[in-house]
Amino acid sequence: EVQLVESGGDSVQAGGSLRLSCLASGFTFDDSDMGWYRQAPGNECELVSVISTDSTTAYAASVMGRFTISQDNAKNTMYLQMNSLKPDDTAVYYCATDGGTKTEEEVIKRLMTTNPPPCLPHNFLYWGQGTQVTVSS
């Protein structure tokens, strides 16, 4: 069973830093695309960053130059280093993954039984419970 457990969320002042962690299990971590998305109250979800199996990374324009995504395959853990935090970064941050290679049947079953957040890439089928980040001015 795929499990994603986020940690590291906290309350900080603007300009501060946090590092979020996502401990993964139940799938082949180094053969899976991973990412972070966030959800603030009253706002649509926003894809923050992704890292692919070849370590290619991508970032939302809103966090470019401030956030860094990385992963430690030996620890089955993904990270999000967040620097120069702003009040607009306040949100619940979620870890997500495609869970590795899936058959078409597995994908259809997963899509029929869950409701993936609309901001996730179409192949991302699993997400965690989230960790709260609050940035005060």
Buried (B, 14 or more C-beta within 10 A) or exposed (E): EBEBBBBBBBEBEEEBEBBBBBBBEBBEBEEBBBBBBBBBEEEEBBBBBBBEBEEEBBBBEEBEEBBBBBBEEEEBBBBBBBBEBBEEBBBBBBBBBBBBEBEEEEBEEBEEEEEBBEBBBEEBBBBBEBBEBBBEE
